[in-house]
């Protein structure tokens, strides 16, 4: 069995560790590229949202690299994510690809259900081996996210931003290669210290909350490396969701670490007091939370036509007015243009900096941001 999975940010690092722990041969999809997008757009329905199209490109590239099994999450509810796997399977079968698709029903499942699903995936492993694989993947996931959060903090403050990004990228590569917890711990601390030791510039920093649909937030290629670009503009970006939080809340029942989900839903309740699918309610709740923590602004992102985010956007104007925080919404599809996206970001940050009486300075746009 040669297993692949969808690419979503740096989640491939713990997912690879998990699947290898289940004694499976792993063929991860290549990083999202222009070719990935072209393949996904060519074979996906035109009305499908961007994550489905990117996933289609992921799977075609991985199958052509030798994968014969696809592991994909499933779901239910108003968000179209719930039938991604079925649509993708039908499209791939119509293209005469020979493969097996395994769907892990993700939303709000119990830990025992997850263990059973993973043990069935790794047919030659015991229950305890499956549990050990999950624990090691969880450990890697948290190491990766510590590095991501350090970059969010230090990139806008670093005098040499390219050096900070290079340290981060090298750290991810080393953590990916690490074969045990001791190595992960040592490497994570080593690269965290390197980021912390970078000389700063001492200029004022804006704080921006990034809210919206999970895939568009976590996969930089889906948003044209928006968070890094804001970091280069001296804006510290805090995401409303990280992979470990989603796993903890929806797969592990909130048992592993303290969950803020209830608190965020309470923040949203005066403006949106029911579930609309996806992360629509969380988008509103985190916007309120960022406002009360005195962030300078909020950027909402999502795939074009994403219903939960459109519902959230419809109330963000009222949130902005009452809570006193500027909000900007951006949607992405295969027709999005890097120049237009960055120009809108620069204008929004310029407005916030003028509001704070801070001088604005544009920066060189990252060459690797196009897809």
N, C-alpha and C positions, 0 to 999 in steps of 0.2 A: 504494500500500500504506500503510495507516494502522495502525501497530503499537502494541500495548499489552502489558502484562506484569503479574505479580502484585506487589502492594505489600508490601514488607518493610522496615520501619524507614526509614532514610535511603538505602537501596540504590537508590531511584529516581533519585537525583542522578547517580551514575556510569552507571547503565543508560541514562538519557536521553542522556547525552553519547555513549555508545557507539553507540546507534541513530542519533542524528543524524549521527555521523561516518560511518555507513554510508549516508547520504543517504536516510534513511527519515523519513516523517512520524510523529511520536510522539504518541500520546494516552495519557498516563499515567493510571492509575486514580486517582480521588480518594483522599485520606487515608481510612483505615478509620474508619467512622462507625457509628452505630446502624443507618442504612439499609443499609450494607454487610452488617452482621451479619444483619439481618432477611432480606435477599435470599438470602444464602448458606444460612441455616438452612432457609428455605422450600423450596429446590430441591435440597438435598444429602441424602444418606442420613442418617438419625438417628444411626447408629453411627459415622459418619465423624468424624475428629478435627477440632479447631478450625481449623487452618491450611487444610484443604481447604475448609471452609465460608466462611472469609474470602476465600480466592482466588476462589471461585464468585461471591461478591458483587462482588469487584473486576472480574471479567471482564464480568459483566452490566452494571455501571455504565459500564465503558469502551466496550462494544459499543453501548450506547444513546447514548453520546457521539460515536459515529462510527467506532470502531475496526473494522477488518475482518480483522486478523491478530493472533493471540495468540502470544507467545513464552513458552514454559514449559520449565522444566528437567525432565529425566527422571532415572531412576536404577534401581537394582536392589538386591536384598537383603531382609532381614527387615522393614525399615521400610516402612510403607504409602506413603510418599512416591513410591516407584517407579511406582505406577500412578495417581497423582493426575491427570496430564495426560490419560490415556485416559478416566478416569471423568468428569472435567470436560468433556471434548470430547463425550462421549455425552450428558451432561445438557443441555449447551447446544444440541446438535443436536435433542434431543427438544423443546426450547422453540422450535424453528424459527428460531434465529438463523443468519444467513448469515455465516460467518467461515472463516478458515483457521488451523489451529494448527500451529506449528512447535515441535518438541520438541528441545531441546539436551541430549543425553545427557551429564550432568555428572560423576558420580563417577569420579574417578581417570582422566579422559581425558588424552590427550597434547595439548600446546600446538598441535601441527600439526593435530590433529583439530578443535580449537576454531576455529582460523583458517579451516579449510575450511568449517565450519558457518556461521561468521559471514559469510564471503565469499559463500556461497550465499544467505544472508539478504539481504545487500546486493548485489543482482544487478548493479548498475551500477558497482561499485567494484573497484579492482585489489587484488591481494594486499597491496601496500604501504599502500594507503589503509585497508584493514581493520586492518593492524598499527598504523597511526597512531591509528586510532579506539580500539583496545584500550589503547594506551599513555596516551592522554588520559583515558580512563575510569578507568584504574588510578591516575593522578595525582589525579583528583578524589576517588576513593574514599579514598585515603590522607589527603587534606586533610580530608575529612569526619570520618574516624576520629580524627585528631589533635584536632579540636575536641570530639568525643564524649568522648575520654579526659580532656581538660582539664576538661570539665564534671563528669565523675565525680570528679575530684580537688577542684575548687574549689567545687562546689555545697555539699557538707557544711561547708566552711570559711567560706563567704561569709556576711557579716552580713545582706546583702540578697539573699535567695535568688531572689526574683522578678526582680530586676535581672540576676542571673547567667543565669537561664533565658532572659530576653529577649535578652541578648547572644548566647547560643548559637543561638536560633531565627533571629535576624537574620543571623548568620554563615552558617548553612545556606542561607538564601535567596540571599545574595550569591554564595556559591560555586556554587550551582545556576545562576545567571545568567551566570557568568563564561564567556567564550568562548575563552580561551587559557590556557596554562600560567602565563604571567606574571601575569595577573589572579588566577588561583587562588592562586598563591604569595603575592601581595600581600595579598589579602583574608583568607586563612587566618592569616597572621602578624598582621594587624591585629586580628582578633577573638580570637586566642589571647592577645595582649597585653592586650586589654580584660578578658578573664576573669582573667588573672594580676594585674591591677591592682585587682581588687575588694577592698575592706576585709574583713578577717576578724573572727571573733568570739573566737578564742582558746580555745574550749571543747574538751574531749576529743573525739576522733573514733574511731568504730568502723570497722574494715575488714571488709567482707563480700565473699565470693566468690559470684558468681552463675553457677550451672552448669545444664545441662539441654539441651533440644532447641533447635536453632538458631533456628527461626522464632519460638518463644515468647520467646526471649531478645532477638532483634533487633527485633521488632515491638512497640512499647510498647502499642498498643491491644489486643494479645492477652494482655497481663499487667497491664492497668490501670495503666500507667505506674509499675510497681513500683520500678524503679531510681531514678527521680526522687523518688518518695515517700520512699525510704530516704535519699536525699541531703538531703531537707528535714528528716529526723530526725537529721542530723549523722552519717550513715554513708556512708563512701566505698565505692562498689560497683565491683568489677572483674569484668568478664564473662569467662567461660571461652573465649568464641569471638567473633571479630570477622569481618566479611565478608571483609576482605582476607586473613585467615589461611585461611579456607575456600577462597577463590579460589586462593591461592598453593599450598595443599596438594593440592587436588583438580582444579583446571583447569590450573594452570601448572607442575605437577610439582615444586613446591618450589624452582624455579630463581630466583625473583625475590628472595626474602629468606629468611633462616635460619628453618627450620621447627622448632617444638618438639614436633611430633606424636609422634616416636619417644620423646622424653623423657617425655611425658605417658602414653603407652601403657606405658612401663616403670614409672611410678608406680602405674598401675592393676593391673599384673600380679599382685601378691601377693593381690589381692582379686577381680579379674575378668580372667582372662588369655585371653579370646577375644572376637572381634567379635560383638556382638549386634544390629548394625544401628544406624542413626541415629547418635546421639552418646552412647550408653549407656556405652561403655567410656571415652570422654573425660570424661564426668561424674564417674566414679569417680577417674580419674587426676588431674583438676584439683582435686578435693576433697582428695586427698592432697597435691598441690602447694601448695594454699592453707594447709593445716594446717602444712606444713613451713616456710612463709613467715610463720608466726605470725599469720595472719588470725584475727579474733575469731569468725567463724562462716561458714557456707555456707548459701545458699538454693538449693534445686534446684527448677526449674520446668519444666513441660511440658504438652502438651495431654492432657486426660483420655483414658485408655485407651492412651497411648503405650507400646508394648511395650518398646522399648529403655530408656526412663526408668524403667519399673516394675522391670525387671531390675536397673538401677543402684541404685534405691532399696532393693532387697532386701539389698544389701551395704553400703549407706552406714551402717547402724547399727554394723557391725563396724569400718568405717573410722573412724567417730566415736569409738568406744571405744578403738581402738588408737592412732590419730593424735592424739587429744585435741582434737577440734574439734566444736562443736555444729553439727548439721545440721537443716534443716527442709525438707520437700518440699511443694510446692503444685502442683496441677493445675487447668487451666482449660478450661471449655467455655462455651457460650452461656448457661448458667444460673448462672455464677459471679456473685457479688455484691461490689461494690466495698467496702461496709462490712465484710463478713466478712473479705475479703482484708487490708484495712488493719488491722483489729483483730488478726489473727493476726501480721502483721508487727510491730506495736507491741509485742505480748506477747513475741515472740522477741527483739527489740532490747532490750526492758526487761530480759529475763533476762540478755542479754550485758552490758548496762551495769551491772547489779547485780553480776555476776561480776567486772567491772572496777572496781567501787566508783565508778561514774560516775552522776550524777543523770540521771534520764530526764525528758524534756519532750515531750509530744505537740505536733503542729503542725496547722495547717489543712490539710485534704485538698484536693488540686488539683481544681478544678472541671472540667478538661478530661480527666479520667481515665476517664470512663464511655464505653462504646461501645454 
